[in-house]
Amino acid sequence: MVVQAADAANMRPKKQRFVCCSHEERLFRPVCKGSSRLDGVSLTLDEFEAIRLCDQQGQLQDTVATQMGVHRTTVSRILSSAHSKIADALLNLKEIRIVGGCCSTRRSEE
């Protein structure tokens, strides 16, 4: 635990990311369980945006990185985290909540 605390103290702050998705509350839950019995996972807005741009729109990670104002390797990490959370939620019947993060919203460039 001491090593983890030291690592956390030495971590760089997250760079602000830019997203085009709205701040509306988004929640997805399976209908086969009552909401009081559900565990959940939280996707940050940057994870949600990376999924939207890469998986739904088919954009390359380099392009997405430029749009979000981060490096391509950061987009790769964001996608990996999002895919893991979504798989956990789908396979274990958990709700998925979209929450904030270190993001600023900008108008869609489409």
C-alpha positions as CSV (number, residue, x, y, z in Angstrom):
1,M,0.0,0.0,0.0
2,V,2.8,2.4,0.7
3,V,4.1,1.9,-2.9
4,Q,0.7,2.7,-4.3
5,A,0.4,5.9,-2.2
6,A,3.8,7.0,-3.4
7,D,2.9,6.2,-7.0
8,A,-0.4,8.2,-6.7
9,A,1.5,11.2,-5.3
10,N,3.9,11.1,-8.3
11,M,1.3,10.7,-11.0
12,R,0.9,13.5,-13.5
13,P,-2.5,15.2,-13.5
14,K,-4.9,14.1,-16.3
15,K,-4.8,16.3,-19.4
16,Q,-8.1,17.9,-20.2
17,R,-9.9,16.1,-23.0
18,F,-12.4,17.5,-25.5
19,V,-15.6,15.7,-26.2
20,C,-18.6,16.4,-28.4
21,C,-21.2,14.3,-26.6
22,S,-23.8,15.9,-24.4
23,H,-23.8,16.1,-20.6
24,E,-27.2,14.6,-20.4
25,E,-27.5,11.8,-17.8
26,R,-27.1,8.5,-19.6
27,L,-27.9,5.2,-17.9
28,F,-28.2,1.8,-19.4
29,R,-29.5,-1.1,-17.3
30,P,-30.6,-4.6,-17.9
31,V,-34.4,-5.1,-17.6
32,C,-34.1,-8.6,-16.1
33,K,-33.1,-7.4,-12.7
34,G,-34.7,-4.8,-10.4
35,S,-32.7,-1.6,-10.2
36,S,-32.2,-1.9,-6.4
37,R,-30.2,-5.2,-6.9
38,L,-27.9,-3.9,-9.7
39,D,-24.2,-3.3,-9.4
40,G,-22.9,-0.8,-11.9
41,V,-19.9,0.5,-13.8
42,S,-19.2,4.1,-14.6
43,L,-17.9,5.2,-18.0
44,T,-16.3,8.6,-18.1
45,L,-17.2,11.1,-20.8
46,D,-13.8,10.6,-22.5
47,E,-14.4,6.8,-22.5
48,F,-17.8,7.3,-24.0
49,E,-16.5,9.7,-26.6
50,A,-13.6,7.4,-27.6
51,I,-16.1,4.5,-28.0
52,R,-18.4,6.7,-30.1
53,L,-15.6,7.9,-32.4
54,C,-13.6,4.7,-32.8
55,D,-16.1,2.0,-32.6
56,Q,-19.3,3.5,-33.8
57,Q,-17.9,6.0,-36.4
58,G,-14.9,3.9,-37.3
59,Q,-12.3,6.7,-37.0
60,L,-8.6,5.9,-36.5
61,Q,-7.1,6.4,-33.1
62,D,-4.7,9.0,-34.4
63,T,-7.7,11.1,-35.7
64,V,-9.6,10.6,-32.4
65,A,-6.5,11.7,-30.4
66,T,-6.3,14.9,-32.4
67,Q,-10.0,15.6,-31.9
68,M,-9.8,14.9,-28.1
69,G,-6.5,16.8,-27.6
70,V,-4.5,13.8,-26.3
71,H,-1.8,11.4,-27.6
72,R,-2.8,8.2,-29.5
73,T,-1.5,6.0,-26.7
74,T,-3.9,7.8,-24.3
75,V,-6.8,7.0,-26.7
76,S,-5.7,3.4,-26.7
77,R,-5.7,3.3,-22.9
78,I,-9.1,5.0,-22.7
79,L,-10.6,2.5,-25.2
80,S,-9.1,-0.4,-23.3
81,S,-10.6,0.8,-20.1
82,A,-14.0,1.4,-21.7
83,H,-14.1,-2.0,-23.4
84,S,-13.3,-3.7,-20.1
85,K,-16.0,-1.9,-18.3
86,I,-18.6,-2.5,-21.0
87,A,-17.8,-6.2,-21.2
88,D,-18.0,-6.5,-17.4
89,A,-21.4,-4.8,-17.4
90,L,-22.8,-6.9,-20.3
91,L,-21.5,-10.2,-19.0
92,N,-22.4,-9.6,-15.3
93,L,-25.7,-7.8,-15.8
94,K,-24.5,-4.5,-14.4
95,E,-25.8,-1.0,-15.2
96,I,-23.6,1.4,-17.2
97,R,-23.7,5.0,-16.1
98,I,-22.0,7.8,-18.1
99,V,-20.3,10.3,-15.7
100,G,-18.1,13.4,-16.1
101,G,-14.4,13.4,-16.0
102,C,-11.6,15.8,-17.0
103,C,-13.4,16.8,-20.2
104,S,-14.6,20.0,-21.9
105,T,-17.4,19.9,-24.4
106,R,-17.0,21.4,-27.8
107,R,-19.3,21.5,-30.8
108,S,-19.4,18.6,-33.1
109,E,-17.2,19.1,-36.2
110,E,-19.4,16.8,-38.3
